[in-house]
Amino acid sequence: MSQRSIVTGAAGGIGLALVEALLERGHRVLAADLDGERLREVGQRLGIGTWAGDVSSEAGIADLIASADAQLGGIDGYFANASVFRGAGLDAGESDWATSIEVNVMAHVRAARALVPRWSVESPGVFAVTVSAAALLTQLGSPTYAVTKHAALGFAEWLAATYGDRGVQVAALCPMGVATAMAEQGLQTTDPDERLGHRSVLAAGEMLEPSYVAEVLLRAIDEKRFLALPHEAVGSMYANKAADPDRWLAGMQAFRASLESEG
């Protein structure tokens, strides 16, 4: 397990839980988030370094890594946790798609582009991505989230296949519902498609605490596993989807219809 780690989206939710879990394991951690005010409170409370900025841009990634090098003396692990849920239904706008692609996919690509060349069998690193069960299944209500999470998982798989035997351990965290501010905000929306998306997550399985989800990811890394599945049922759902896509899609249609009939 790496000892000098960056965690993005670290001001709350899974990101904050990862920061706290890594600190308990003796890591030195740099917490990153776009929300500078909340991040500052986290840094002061935990006594760690912070970086406030946009991890979806090349300039932001370069500055974050330079800050980590200065504060930590190097980087052994990168936890790409920052994510957005923007846009619902076919009416999702161009800006929703663009933001979703930049944050949910290109942020990972740009971080890997900067970090992977540093790591080797002799000097290994960990690249962990918070994806979603939506990447293995789909996300009702939001095509932007479903598509970009599939892409994020696809990139992580490619990274593992290409560099996993060359000193880069890749892990993908794929939970369903997690008790975070994003989940709470989704239930308050008046947009029917967006509300459908969040209600489908609630109906599909238990809402887990971020601390538990963080531990599942770290345990997967300890055990050298690619997929970290806090909701164990996701594994069987994924297998069923692969075994019979048409039956799985029919089931998803019925699930969607039942949620819509409930209002």
Buried (B, 14 or more C-beta within 10 A) or exposed (E): BBBBBBBBBBBBBBBBBBBBBBBEEEBBBBBBBBBEEBBBEBBEEBEBBBBBBBBBBEEBBEBBBEBBBEBBEEBBBBBBBBBBBBBBBEEBEEEBBBBBBBBBBBBBBBBBEBBBEBBEEEEBBBBBBBBBBBBBBBBBBBBBBBBBBBBBBEBBBEBBEEBBEEBBBBBBBBBBBBBBEBBEEBEEBEBEBBBBBBBBBBBBBEBBBBBEBBBBBBEBBEEEBBBBBBBEEBBEBBEBBEEEEEEBEEBBEEBBEEBEEEE
